[in-house]
C-alpha cells in the first residue's frame, strides 16, 4: 500500500521537476558553450549562478521591474565571465584555475550583494515572472510555459549569434585555436567573449530559479557545474543521433536537464537518502562520459583489409 500511495503521488511531483529542469537547462546551455564550443573547463558557474540569483532578488526588493532585474542579473553574470576570461588570457592563469579563483571571490561578493547568506522574496508583494505556487496552474505565468518561452528565445538568439562572423570565429577558436590564429582570429578575445556569454546565461538561470523558489542563497550554485555537465552528456547520449542542427543540440541540452531532474525526482520517490543525490549525480555524469570511450575501445571493430597475391 505504501508503494501504491507513493506511485499515486509521483505524477503530482513531476511538474515541479520539469520546471526546475527547464530552469537549470538554461544554465546547462551556458555550460555547453564553454565545454563543447570553446573547449574550456570553466568552474565559474558555481559562483555566477548564485550571483544572478542574488542580484535579481536584491533588484526586485528595491522595487525594480522584473524584466530590468533579469537584465541586471545577466549583466552581472557577463561580468563574472569577463573576469575569468581576463584571468585566463591576460594573466596567463589556466582556465580551470581562473574559474576556481573567480568562483571563490564570488562567494564573498554574493554575501555583500545580499547582506546576509539568504534573502527571501514574497510573490504576493512583488511582481515575479515565475513562482513555485503557479506550477500546477494552466496559465501563461505557469513556470513551465514561461521557461519554455524563455528557452526558445535564448536558443534562437544563440543560433543567430553563432551564425554570424563573430560567432563562427568563437566556434573556430574552440575547434582549432592554432589554425584560428593563423587565419588572423583574435583567439584571446573570443575566449573572453565566450566565457562572458556562457556566464550570462548561467546568471539568467540563477535569477529565474531565485524567483521560482522565492529566495536567493549564497550556496544555491554549489554543484551547478555537475548538473550542467549531466544535462549536456545526457542530452548528447539520448539525442546525438537525431539532433544534428546547432539549435537542436542546444535544445537537447535543455531536455537533458529535464531528464536529469525527473530521474532525481524518481530517486526521491524511491526514498533514496537525499544526502546521496550529489554522489548519484557525479556517478551519472561519470558513466555518461565513459560510455563513448568504452564504446570506441571495446565495441568498435576495426575493419582490416585482407591482402592477396594480386596486391603483392
Number of C-alpha atoms within 10 A of each C-alpha: 6 7 10 9 9 13 14 11 12 15 10 11 15 16 17 21 23 22 26 24 26 30 29 29 31 31 30 33 30 27 32 23 23 22 19 14 16 22 16 19 17 25 24 33 35 27 35 35 35 33 36 35 35 33 28 32 30 20 18 20 17 10 11 16 15 18 13 13 23 26 19 19 32 29 21 23 33 25 18 29 29 21 18 30 28 20 20 20 17 12 10 11 16 14 21 15 17 24 27 18 18 22 25 14 14 22 19 13 17 25 18 12 16 19 12 11 16 15 18 16 19 14 17 7 8 15 14 21 17 25 20 18 14 16 20 15 11 11 12 12 16 19 29 26 17 17 23 16 12 15 20 14 12 16 20 13 13 19 17 12 13 16 14 12 10 14 18 13 20 27 23 20 25 22 15 13 19 13 12 18 14 9 10 8 18 15 20 18 15 22 27 22 19 27 30 26 24 29 35 29 29 38 38 31 30 35 30 27 27 28 26 24 17 19 18 30 20 24 16 20 24 14 16 24 21 21 25 29 26 27 31 29 23 25 24 20 16 14 18 14 8 11 16 10 10 14 17 16 21 29 20 26 31 29 23 30 32 24 20 25 22 20 14 19 18 17 16 14 15 12 10 12 9 12 8 10 14 14 11 14 19 15 13 19 20 15 14 17 17 11 12 12 11 12 10 11 10 8 10 9 8 7 6 6 6 6 8 7 5 5 6 5
